[in-house]
Amino acid sequence: MVGHKLAILLVLAHAMFGSAYRWFNWQYEVTCESDAYIAPKDEAGAAKFLREQYSQGSHIKVVGNGHGFGNLTQCVDQTLAKKPTYIVSLTNLKDLSIHKNNMTVTFGAGWDVDDLSQELKANDLSFNNLGVERVQNFVGAASTGTHGSGSAIGNIASQIVGLRVLDAQGNLHVIDEENNAEELKAFRISLGALGLITEVTIKVLPTTRVKKTTKVLNASSNFTQMYSQIAELYKEHDRMTAWGPHFDWNEEKQDWDLEATYFLSYWEPTNYTGASNCTLNYCANGCGDCKKEYICYDEVIDSVSCPPQGVCTREFYAEIEHFFPIEYYAEAAANYTYFQQSQTPRMKAPYNQQMVIQHRTLKGDDTYMSPVNTYNLDPKLSGVFGIIEIDWLQEYDNFTTLWQNQELAYEFLPQFGETYNVRSHWNKMSAPNATYIQERFPKLPEFLAIQERQDPKCQFVNEFLYSQLGISRCADYLS
Ligand SMILES: Cc1cc2nc3c(=O)[nH]c(=O)nc-3n(C[C@H](O)[C@H](O)[C@H](O)COP(=O)(O)OP(=O)(O)OC[C@H]3O[C@@H](n4cnc5c(N)ncnc54)[C@H](O)[C@@H]3O)c2cc1C
């Protein structure tokens, strides 16, 4: 009976005060309180919602699946907002049409990467490039430049040939290669700043099998030498990921012990017709039997990335991921590792577990806000980027440790950014500095001009976008 009364009270309270919605990212450390979670049933519903909110200038944060390591998806918190503030998800927009005549697929913003991968495979189609995991929403992944590894392949966003996007007034813009190719370079990686993308069209490929070879290598504390060897291997293999070195936290010594071995995988075309078997050992994020030499064959999607069921650990972790011209790779990787080692004495918080340094490559592109944009590259450079990722994994979700490691993560960009022309993955602990961003992203003024057109009242802006991109016209976006 008490429960019944409580329910009535809650309904009344809800009617009086509206329904707040608290947003969390994937590991629950980025959060904000919004007025409501809005999930329109279709594009027209999203446009209507935007039109209604425009007169009040409500804050609107469109999100995918919140799989980021920074506060890109954080809404303006109710406690700061003088206007309504909403989290918007386009998860219900699930239309999909396949055009085999020109090898493109058009689909609504609700599609998650894993579901889309399965749908493509069922139609004998495939992606060329995916991240290690497929837990993201496709538009969410593309909007930050999510990528896999390959010197001759671009990031996920580079597959986009057209899209539909709603501006803050609910007006629809159709952007594609044929009609507004230059604008498409702004919209492929839009950081949620240019409006609600309701639909995208991507280039697809026929399903292709590849051979994945995994090798175990000896680690060395002579990082300069070890990374020089990896750099040579990148010349041999177009598509390769080096997983390591790995370090384990030694509680007694308060130091990182270097594991004796690490491993790398490379992928090659094959005409092998036997069984597909890469999914027998996903080996993502340290899950599976990773440190062993083996060869497997599979459709490219299943050999380079793993579905949610292939992910086994989900403790707090901090991460950086930095892109720089491949020519600097060996020296940069060594200096990143030596810098980390010099900072170890400050890692006093408990529950550190493992530190993994990963290495990948990616083909540069002309998307304005792409971390691998080639606009400021010396023409003598190849246009291929090396990628260093450092993961600080915990054995237990402890905020003190997470914040300690995130603070350290922020320091790598100021330390090495200028030297190696470094750009950070947008959703991974990118230190805020608009001047620096302008240098690495020469097309930022063009991007911001489109941002102003799409969002004249700064409704899509949050603290991350304001401070990272230096959107000075939005200085009083909170009031
Ligand atoms: C465990 C883990 C593993 C990862 N592995 C990789 C990897 O291998 N390679 C890699 O590159 N990255 C990787 N990432 C990073 C991840 O791919 C990106 O952070 C990605 O952006 C997350 O996608 P999401 O759907 O969760 O998007 P969210 O984080 O929810 O959103 C990302 C951005 O997209 C915008 N957005 C979302 N939907 C829309 C829309 N409909 N219209 C306009 N804007 C929109 C948001 O506003 C935000 O700016 C990994 C992240 C995690 C946590």
The ligand as a Gaussian input file, in Angstrom:
#p B3LYP/6-31G(d) Opt

LIG

0 1
 C       36.511000       0.612000     -24.767000
 C       36.645000       1.529000     -25.943000
 C       37.300000       1.095000     -27.089000
 C       37.487000       1.971000     -28.167000
 N       38.174000       1.540000     -29.268000
 C       38.420000       2.417000     -30.270000
 C       39.183000       2.055000     -31.424000
 O       39.628000       0.931000     -31.579000
 N       39.434000       3.003000     -32.356000
 C       38.990000       4.282000     -32.212000
 O       39.253000       5.112000     -33.066000
 N       38.235000       4.646000     -31.161000
 C       37.953000       3.747000     -30.203000
 N       37.201000       4.152000     -29.131000
 C       36.633000       5.508000     -29.129000
 C       35.213000       5.509000     -29.673000
 O       35.137000       4.861000     -30.913000
 C       34.748000       6.971000     -29.850000
 O       34.821000       7.620000     -28.613000
 C       33.335000       7.072000     -30.438000
 O       33.102000       8.409000     -30.753000
 C       32.273000       6.571000     -29.494000
 O       31.063000       6.396000     -30.197000
 P       29.664000       6.558000     -29.472000
 O       28.591000       6.064000     -30.336000
 O       29.729000       6.003000     -28.117000
 O       29.548000       8.154000     -29.481000
 P       29.392000       9.221000     -28.323000
 O       30.591000       9.201000     -27.445000
 O       28.074000       9.079000     -27.665000
 O       29.404000      10.560000     -29.216000
 C       30.544000      10.915000     -29.933000
 C       30.276000      12.217000     -30.679000
 O       29.329000      12.000000     -31.700000
 C       28.304000      12.969000     -31.624000
 N       27.079000      12.371000     -32.146000
 C       26.523000      11.201000     -31.780000
 N       25.409000      10.968000     -32.505000
 C       25.246000      12.027000     -33.326000
 C       24.277000      12.396000     -34.297000
 N       23.240000      11.603000     -34.596000
 N       24.438000      13.570000     -34.953000
 C       25.495000      14.375000     -34.695000
 N       26.445000      14.079000     -33.788000
 C       26.315000      12.917000     -33.112000
 C       28.233000      13.326000     -30.158000
 O       27.629000      14.583000     -29.944000
 C       29.701000      13.331000     -29.798000
 O       30.280000      14.549000     -30.167000
 C       36.976000       3.281000     -28.077000
 C       36.286000       3.703000     -26.932000
 C       36.121000       2.840000     -25.873000
 C       35.413000       3.321000     -24.641000

